[in-house]
Structure formats: C-alpha cells, structure tokens
Amino acid sequence: MSGGAPERCDLLVVGGGVNGAGIARDAAGRGLSVILCEQDDLAAHTSSASTGLIHGGLRYLEELHFSLVRKALQEREVLLASAPHIMRPLRFVMPHAAHLRPAWMIRAGLFLYDHLASRRHLPASAAIDLRTHVAGAPLQAPYRRGFVYSDGQVDDARLVVLNALDAQMRGATILTRTRCEQLSAHAGSWRATLRNMAGEREVQARAVANATGPWVTGFLATAMPGRARHQVRLVKGSHLVVPRLFAHRFAYVFQNQDRRIVFAIPYHHDFTLIGTTDVDYHGDPAAVRIETAEVSYLCALANRYFRRPIGPADVLWSYSGVRPLLEDESSDPTRVTRDYALELESRPARALLPGGELPQGSFAVFLRTLARRYPWLPARLRQRYAHAYGTRIERLLGAASALTDLGRELLPQLYEREVEFLCNEEFARTTADVLWRRSKVGLHLLQADLGPLERWLAAGAFCAR
C-alpha cells in the first residue's frame, strides 16, 4: 500500500470512539472528504464501557455547573430523536435519604433539571410514595419517600457504530484496526502514516482531529509536534452486572455518603447493571480492569438500598473504562469537570442515524409493524433485532421468510445471517466485536462454547476484508 502519492482528504480523524465517529459523521455530512482510522475496533474501549445513559448530569447541578447540564440536556433531546431504535426514555427513582440531601434541595434540583432545556420526549419529575409505588417493593423499609425523573438509555457501542455507518454513507472512509503511526506538518497540511495488517498507506489531510480519548496526550507526544493546550486526567469508571434484582422498568439512582451517586438499571431483560465508580487511573487504558475495592464499594451501596443483598459471588460480568477529563486541579476525581473544550465548534447534523426512520418516530409502532411482517421471528429475537438495527432490519433479513433462511444457529439466538451482516456492514471481525460491542448476546452465553462462532469468523467466508 505504501509508495506513490498520498491519499488526500479534508479531514483525518484519529480514533473510532463516540467522539471520533461523531466528528466524522458531522464533517462528511457537510461535504468534506473524511478518513477515520481506529487502532482497534469501533468503540473498543471507553465508548463501550459507559453506563449507557443519555443524561444531563443531575448531580452537577449541586456543583453549579448549569452550562454543562444545559448543553447535555439539549443534546439529550437531539439524540433521543435521532435514533429511537437504540435510545429510549428511562424513568429514574431516587429514594430519599434525608441525612444526605434535604428534600427541598432535591426538589429544587429536579425543577432546574426539568426546565434548563426544552423537553419534547420525556415527562417531568415528581415526588412518589415508595410504600405504594412499584419501585418501592425491592427497597428496604426505611425508604418511604422518593422522587422520579426522566433521562435516556442508549446502547453505547451501537451509537458509535451507527455514527460510523452514517459517516460512511456520506462518503467517509472508515478504517478499523488501523493505527496512525506518524503525523507531521507538511506544506500547509498534515502528512500521516497509517498501518494495518495489509501494510502502510500515506494520507495527506488539510486538518486532523485527535479523538483518541485516553490516548490523547500520548498520541500528541509520539505522533504530533507541539503540546496540547489542555491537559487531561484519566478517571476509571467500573460497572457490575448481576442477576435481575427487580422486575419493573424503572431504574434507580442511589446516593452515597461520599456524595457520589450510583445507578441500578434494568439491563438486557435478565440482569441489573450497577455503576459507576470514579477512581484516578495511571495505567495503560487498554488494560483497565475493575479492582476488588470497586466491587465491594458497588455491592455495599446496593445493599444499603435493596432488600436482596448481593456480593462478589453474584457478579456475572464487570467492565471498566477510562474517561479522559479536562484537568482542573481538583483533588477528588468525582469533582473533576465533565465539561469539554473545543478550539473550533462542531455542531452535529440533525439527521436520523441509520435505522432510525421509525413509523411515527415510535418504537412501539415499529415493533407492531415487524410482528405483522415477520411473524416467523421469535418475539425476543424480533425485539432484539428491532432495537439493534431499526429499519435496517430489512437489509439484515432480506428475502428471508422462515427462521431456517437465517442460516445455521452458531450460538443460541445468533444466526449466520446476522454475523455475516455484522462483518460485511458493521466492521465486525472478532467474537468480542459480535458478542459484546455490536450486541450484548455474550451476557446470555457466559458458560457457552464459543467455538462455532470463532471457527465461522476464522473461515472468513462471508467477511469483507
């Protein structure tokens, strides 16, 4: 691939997380020629290790970060409208712990949260009686009063993939498992050397976006001249997945003595997600792992609220991610600002993300439509496909008219047709890509033999290379 004149583009985006994919989508939508390179898979690190929420950051109101919360709430509305298949409203219950925050403070905060930005998709907050509300049953008896408010839930890794797909549809080149090894100023532009298994390619770009997340400082030091204007602080957040602790659709937000909050969220039907922590991190972002102290912290907080106790033995799966936050000299990682700094403002396009063109903008209406069109699909599989692919389900299923048309069932609920689709259209290459980032099917296969999928991928018969 090396040799000859370099490939030219207006913008080279380095990093395939949510920021990189979003930048690529925005730039391509404005008519710029774009190349995005990611050294691993899309959303391989921080962007697939979030709590999966589209929220304004209620707790930051207490620290008077009104501008940050307002921006986040405005973006929440945009996102909820842009991809209704992978995003959905979620109601959160906050049991009142009077010794941590007085009721008047919570009411005032929720009033601001409701009114700092317009709400078109979410209901307002309210006080509730936990002795009669369905969300009160799993909680310990002392919690009699609570508050309920709205935010959004999203499949974080699929959000990244859909932004990358949309960028590609608008003309961008998406290069996964491709590392930017060198970057230098060259005759008024940038000259980059990209490397993957196929070899090297030279790119000449008018501008470069460094969207490498936790690697942002290291990338600047090794690949680019100069020094960043802003320094970052790496903070680790970890989550636990345990068997389902409650059957209703509400999520919880729990207050702790250290002023932090932790969420307990319904997760893929059969599980509860608990997180997150805030711990300063100084290691390799690619090697981040949950620590024993974090497991103990999250279990202890859950046990302070739920009737049913949990411990380390109940943890089915855990994951951790490293957030690159703007350094503001705070001694407490929970107090480090979550605001961002842009040297040039880039506003996202308002178009729907791929698959988001649902009838009447309603997922419920869409699901009923699919039930009539594909009655042969098992209900749970049909719902998973609908959430993951939205209207792109038509590309996935093609002319299939029976379950046997989807090919061999490589693993429970995972057919050849879907894996082929993920390889050819969504940049998937490995079992982790398929089971944990393009889907969370892996949660239901913790004890399964993954050999059939591994062998299918190794054969590579259907995967575009």
Disulfide bonds with the S-S distance in Angstrom:
none
